[in-house]
Amino acid sequence: MDEYELTIIGAGPTGLFATFLAGLRDIKSITLEALDHTGGQIPELYPEKMVYDVQGIPKINAIELRDKMYEQAKLFNSRIELNSKVTDIILDNEKYIIEVNGEKKYSCRAILICTGIGDFTPRKIGCPGEDEFNGKGVEYTVKDVTKFAGKTVAIVGGGDSALDYANELANTAKKVYVLHHSEKFKAAEKTLDTVMQEKDITLLMNTTVTAINGDTSVREITTVNEIDKSVDNIKIDALIIAIGHIGRPNVYKSVNITTNKNGRSIMVSDEYQTNLKGIFAVGDVATVEGEPIHPLIAVDGGNAYIAINFIKKYLTPAATIFGGHSSNLNI
Ligand SMILES: Cc1cc2nc3c(=O)[nH]c(=O)nc-3n(C[C@H](O)[C@H](O)[C@H](O)COP(=O)(O)OP(=O)(O)OC[C@H]3O[C@@H](n4cnc5c(N)ncnc54)[C@H](O)[C@@H]3O)c2cc1C
């Protein structure tokens, strides 16, 4: 069994930066990623978008940013294993055994959980036809806008993802509907303003989808207005369901890691330590008690820096918490 000082679970933006930082602090680490690619939410949920709020980079395509993160993560040749879903963590004396895809594979002294919103299981509407037409017109993300060129598209949801998709598709698709179950959107103001000004987007508020119909692919949805209970049928070519993802951060049955009430977030101290000695968590998956959540790449990265410094101290008590400035190093 290969031994490491630190196992990093997840190679999203936080796990990738933590991988680099572990190298910077001379910690022997392995990073395990469930998917066959790195980048977490970036390639799964917004590959074509531009990102503007990473320090020192005024504007960058999300995938390009992920590629730069990967390049940085590999600076010290740290090991990153893809297709490696961590299925359990087992305490073994002072060490942890990491089970990957059901098989006990690695041993380590510390763990940093960076599993973000989990394993990207999309939240479903749960209406007839949803499973039948999954992949045949029913989608949960937009990875390539050109796929929807000239089509009539209905988008379900009222948050940032749904309205971002609506804006992205407005210029490509023939027609875009946004269906939201309530009368208030939860998206950022700027996104909402753009949607409101776009004449090719029709907003159907207080509306839910009750059935998805078609033949070899989706042709129509049945909707209900939740206020007056009127039923309608809308002809469409594609349905994008963007109502979030079901996160399951603590799927490790042999250890009892404390999560918040709904089980979606791992509770950590301000040193990013969980309730279990040697197990840390940071990024979108972690919440410091009593502090607001900022699910942002730059914030997660800064927190990963703090976590890695405390992990260094945990692994090597004689080490200082602050490891110095990278500009002083001759890498
Ligand atoms: C539409 C959208 C737009 C966004 N735009 C911006 C933006 O402009 N600027 C910004 O700063 N932030 C943005 N964000 C937020 C940003 O993407 C997240 O804050 C960031 O991805 C969090 O990184 P993470 O590594 O903590 O988690 P994630 O990105 O969720 O990555 C977690 C990784 O862990 C893996 N994983 C999960 N479970 C396991 C397991 N058991 N074993 C192994 N691997 C596992 C997952 O496969 C995934 O790769 C946006 C988010 C969305 C949805």
The ligand as a Gaussian input file, in Angstrom:
#p B3LYP/6-31G(d) Opt

LIG

0 1
 C      -22.308000      28.395000     -12.888000
 C      -21.179000      28.704000     -11.925000
 C      -20.364000      29.794000     -12.171000
 C      -19.321000      30.109000     -11.269000
 N      -18.543000      31.212000     -11.519000
 C      -17.534000      31.516000     -10.644000
 C      -16.717000      32.671000     -10.856000
 O      -16.889000      33.413000     -11.818000
 N      -15.755000      32.950000      -9.930000
 C      -15.550000      32.158000      -8.839000
 O      -14.653000      32.462000      -8.049000
 N      -16.310000      31.058000      -8.608000
 C      -17.292000      30.723000      -9.487000
 N      -18.079000      29.626000      -9.241000
 C      -17.843000      28.849000      -8.006000
 C      -16.598000      27.948000      -8.097000
 O      -16.637000      27.159000      -9.266000
 C      -16.537000      27.079000      -6.851000
 O      -16.416000      27.927000      -5.725000
 C      -15.348000      26.111000      -6.938000
 O      -15.496000      25.238000      -8.022000
 C      -15.215000      25.304000      -5.644000
 O      -14.111000      24.474000      -5.789000
 P      -13.937000      23.140000      -4.928000
 O      -12.676000      22.519000      -5.435000
 O      -14.060000      23.469000      -3.490000
 O      -15.186000      22.236000      -5.283000
 P      -15.684000      21.616000      -6.685000
 O      -15.385000      22.542000      -7.819000
 O      -17.093000      21.222000      -6.438000
 O      -14.755000      20.335000      -6.890000
 C      -14.856000      19.199000      -6.065000
 C      -14.180000      18.011000      -6.740000
 O      -14.190000      16.905000      -5.842000
 C      -14.507000      15.724000      -6.570000
 N      -15.060000      14.736000      -5.648000
 C      -16.250000      14.786000      -4.974000
 N      -16.396000      13.695000      -4.191000
 C      -15.273000      12.944000      -4.376000
 C      -14.809000      11.704000      -3.834000
 N      -15.533000      11.016000      -2.928000
 N      -13.603000      11.207000      -4.239000
 C      -12.835000      11.896000      -5.144000
 N      -13.228000      13.083000      -5.678000
 C      -14.421000      13.599000      -5.296000
 C      -15.509000      16.192000      -7.606000
 O      -15.575000      15.268000      -8.703000
 C      -14.910000      17.549000      -7.998000
 O      -13.983000      17.431000      -9.073000
 C      -19.102000      29.294000     -10.121000
 C      -19.916000      28.166000      -9.895000
 C      -20.947000      27.867000     -10.788000
 C      -21.812000      26.662000     -10.527000

